[in-house]
Amino acid sequence: PVTSGTVSTEKHWSFSFTMFLFGIKLAAMISAIGMNLAPLDDIAVFSVQGHTGDKHPLPYAMIAVTCACWCFYAVLKSDYFPMLFTNGIGVTAGIFHLSAFIYYTPSITSRENVENRPKYDGRLYGAFFGVAFMVMVSIVAVKTEEEAVSLLGTLGVLSVCVLFASPLVVMADVLRSRNSKALSRPLSVLSFVCALSWTLYGYLLSDVYIWGPNSIGLLLSVVQLSLIIVYPDPSESGAASSAQNEKNGMGKAILARMAHLLEEIFAKGKRDPAVRSDVTPSRSTTDIELMRRPKSNSDSPRDSTIDGMLLNDHSVVG
């Protein structure tokens, strides 16, 4: 028999599961937005150094392609929040990242940029995004809604896998140079968090189309983080050590200054004359020194007269 206590327990667990699922979904949405915005750190570095260095443009292009695909899918499924909202931010960010990469790619034919000649040309990947976007538009325009949803869903799953694998396009360079500077640290960390959140969310929903590609992305993110840990960028380590040395130098300077001030205070205390407690406070230090000084025959009459005047003056005041 079903009792009221059993019904209450079931409602409690149902509510707890719903809230836990909502928390996982919220974490997945926030981490996805964070992953799509992570390349802004690379763009800031590009603006400082004036070129793209060893970075590869494929991750930026895949952010734009993947999010554009899921935007079309969300419109067809009428999933405006969170799917369209999250991926709308992603496609906008991806286009911006790719455009910035192309902007900071020095001209290959420019003689003055021989040293900063780009290792990868972002214009090729800009064209790749344009072609992929036109394919998506053609699918939506030509196919029926059911066919378009199926094709876009399949394309979205494949693009997610490529997106998580795209940073590893430079893995050969990392292994050869034993330097992970070509990998984006913020993007790798946020990719791991995003893939973990969506894998857990899809597993709770028993949806293989969610946890399947994201579990692959989780493994690829672990590979990226492993390369970053095993082959750290020496320039970042040097910058960190320089910053630490600067902090230590500032601390030593402050301590040295404090020690110098204490020495000055102690030395000043030694130089100041000690005043006896039985001396009348109204008498000045000059008067006290004159009173203590012993009389000698070498003193001039003028000095004796001054001493007598001072003594008389104090006796009158007293």
N, C-alpha and C positions, 0 to 999 in steps of 0.2 A: 504493500500500500504506500502511496505517495503522501507524505506528511507535509505540513506547512514548513517544517524545518528544512526538509529536503529541497523544496521549491525555493526557499530563501537562499540556501547555499548555492543552488544552480544560478540564480540571478546574480549573486555576488561574484561568482567565477566568470559569468558571462560579461558583467560590467568590467571586471578587472582585465579580462582578455581584450575587450573593446578599447579600453584606455591604453593598454600596453601596445596594441596594434596601432592606435592613433599616434602614440609617442614614437614608434619605429617609423611610421610613415612621415611624420614631421621631421625626424632626424634625417631620413633619406632625402626629403625635399631640400632641406637646408644644405646638406652635404653636396647634393647635385649642383645647387647654385654656387656653392663655394668652389667646387671643382671647375666649373665653367669660368669662374672669375679668377682662378689661381694664376693664369698666365699674365695677369696685370703686373705681377712682380718681375717677370721677364721683360715686359715692355718698359718698365722703369729703368732696368739695367740697360736696355737698348738706347734709351734716350740719353743716358749718362755717357756711355762709351761711344755712341754714334754709329754702331753697326750691330749686326745680329750675332757675331761670333760663331760659336760652334753649335748653336741651337738649330733644331730642325723644324720646319713649318708644318709638318704633317699633323701633330697633335692639335694645332690651332684650326687647321682645315677640317679635321674630323669632329671637333666640337661643333663647328657650324653645320656640317653635313648631318651629323647624328641628331642634333636638336631640331633642325629643319624637318627631317623625316618624321620625328615624333610630333612636331607641331601639326603637320598634315594629318597624321593619324588621330591626334586629339580632336581636331575639328570634325573629322568624319565620325568619331565616337561620341561627340558632344561632351568631351571631358575637358572643360575649360579651366577647372582648378582641381588638383594642382598641376595636371600634366601640361596643358597649354601655357599656363603661367610660368612654370619652371623652365620649360623648353624655349619659350619666347625670350626669356632672359638669356638663355644659353646661346641661341642662334644670333642674337644681337651681339653678345660678347665675343662669339667666335668670329663673326665678320670683322669686328673691331680689332681683335688680335691679329687676324690674317692681314688686314690692311696695314696695321702698324709694322708687322714684319716686312711687308713689301716696301713700306716707306723707308725703313731703316736698313734696307738691303742696298749697299753701295753699288753704283753702276759698274758692271763688269768691264766696260770699255773705257772707264775713266782711269787715266794714268796716275792721278794723284791718290787714288784709292787702291793702289797695288797691294799694300800691306793689309788693308782691311777688306780685300776681295772676298765676297761671300762664299761660304762653303756650300750653301744650298740656296737655290733661287726660289723665293716665295711666289713669284708670278705664276709658275707652273701649277702650284697648289691652289692659287686663286682661280685659275681656269678649271681645275678639277672640281672645285665647289660649284662653279657656274654650271658645268655640265650635269653634275648630280642634282642640282636644284631643278634644272629643266626636265630631267627624267621624272622627278617627283610630280611636277606640274602635269606632265604628259600622262602619268598613271591616273591622277585624279580626274583629268579631263576625258580620257578615253575609256577607262574601265568603269564597270558598274561600282556602286558603293561597296558591295560585299567583296568584289575582287580587289578593289583598291585598298580596302582595309587589310586583306590578307597579304597583298604584295608589300604594302608599306610596313606592316608588322614584321614580315620576314626581313625586309631591308633594314629595318630599325634594329633587329637583333644582331644582324651581321655587322652593322656599323658600330654598335656598342662594343662588340668584341674587338673590332679594328681600333676603336678609340682607346681602349685600355692597352692595346698592344702597340699603339703608335709611338709612345716614347722610346720603346725598345728598338726602333729603327736605327738608333745610334749605338746599339749594344756592342757591335763589332769595334767601333771606335773606342768605346769605354774599356773593353777588354784589352785592346791593343795598347792604348796609352796608359792603362791603369789609373784613369782619372775620370770621375763621373760628372765633370762640370757641364757636359752636354745635356744631362738630365735635369729637369726642373724639379727641385725639391718640393715646393708647395703643391705642384700638380700631382706628384707621386703620392704625397701624404694624403691629400684630399681624395684622390682616386681610390686609395685603400679604404678610407672611411665611407665613401659613397658606395663602393662595391659591397662592403660588409653590410651596410644598412639595407640596401636593396635585396641582397641575397637572403638576409634574415626575414625581410618583409615578404618576399615571394615564397619562402619556405612556409611561413605561417599561413599564407593563403593557398598553399599547395598549387601554385601557378608556376609551371616549369618555364614558361616564356619570360618570367621575371627573374627567378633565381638561377636559371640555366646560364644565360650570358653573363650575369653579374658574378656568378661563382668563378667563371673563367677570368673575368676582369679582376677578381680578388686575387687569384693566383698570379696573374701578370703584375699586379701592383706589388705583391710580395717580392717578385723578382726585381722590380725597379728599386724598391727600398733596400734590398740586399746588396745590389750593385753600389748604391750610394753609401752604404755602411762599409762595405769591403774596400771600395776605391774612393775615398773622400777627396774632395777638391782641395789641393794644397793651398790655393790662393785664399779660400775661405778660412782654412785653418790658420794661415798666417795673419789674416785680418783679425781673427778672433784673438790670437795670441798678442797681436799688437795692441788691441783694445784693452786686453787684460793687463799688459805691461804698463799702458798709460794710466790705468786705474791704480795699479800698484805704485807707480811713480808719484801720482797725486797724493796717495795716502802717506807715502814716506815724506813728501814735502810738507804736508800738514803736521805730521808728528815732529819733524825737525824744527818747524817754526814754533810749535808749542814748547819744545825743549829749550829753544833759544830765548823765548819770552820768560820761562821760568828761571833760567840762568841770569837774565838781566834783573829780574825782581830780587833774586837772592843776593846778587852782587850789590844792588842798590841798598838792600837792607844792611849789608856789612859796612858800606861806606857811611851811612847815616850815623851821627853821634848818639850815644846812649844818654838819655836824660834821666837823672836820678829822681826818684819819686819824692824826695824831701825838698826839692827845689820849688820855689813858689811859681805856679803856672804863669803868672803875669810877666815874669822876667823873660826876656828874649834870650836866644842862644848866644848872641854876642856878649850880653851882660854876664852870662854864666861863665863863658870862656875867660873874660877879663877878671872875674872874681877868683877863678881857680888858678890863674897864672901866678906863679910865685914872684915875689918882688926881688929884683936884682939891682945891683949897683949900676949895671949898664943901662938901666931904663932911663930915658930922658926925663927931665922935669916936666916936659909937656905931657908925656904919657902918664906920669904919676898924677898930674893935675886932672887929666881926663878920667882916670880910674876913680879918683876921689869924688869927682862930680857925679859919676854914675852911681857910686855907693851912696852918696848923700841923697841923690834923687830917689833911689829905691827905698831908703830908710824913711824918707818923707812920705812916699806913697804908702809904705807899709803902715 
